[in-house]
Each structure stands twice: as structure tokens, then as C-alpha cells.
């Protein structure tokens, strides 16, 4: 996805220029970036916590 590309390269290239070249609105990119963690990542964290608590018991 374009937003992921921008995020992965924001330390290399200016965000403003990438948005312009890729024809993406900066506001849209920053909105996407500020969204909460995806459901998949939330489930992965929950599984990780459960495994850790099981090991510590």
C-alpha cells in the first residue's frame, strides 16, 4: 500500500514530497498513520500476553 511505503521511507525522503509524487494527500496519510492498531496486531499482542502469563505461572 502507498501509505505503508511512505511510512517505511519517511526517514529517507520528506513526507511532503512522497505524497506529492505518489499523488496522496498529506492529511489522508497522517490520518491513516494516527489510526489505532489493527485488529490483527491487537490479537497478536493478546496472544503474546497470554503466553507470557502462562509461562510465568
Secondary structure, DSSP 8 states (H G I E B T S, - for coil): -HHHHHHHHTTTS-HHHHHHHTT--HHHHHHHHHS---HHHHHHHHHHHHHHHHHH-
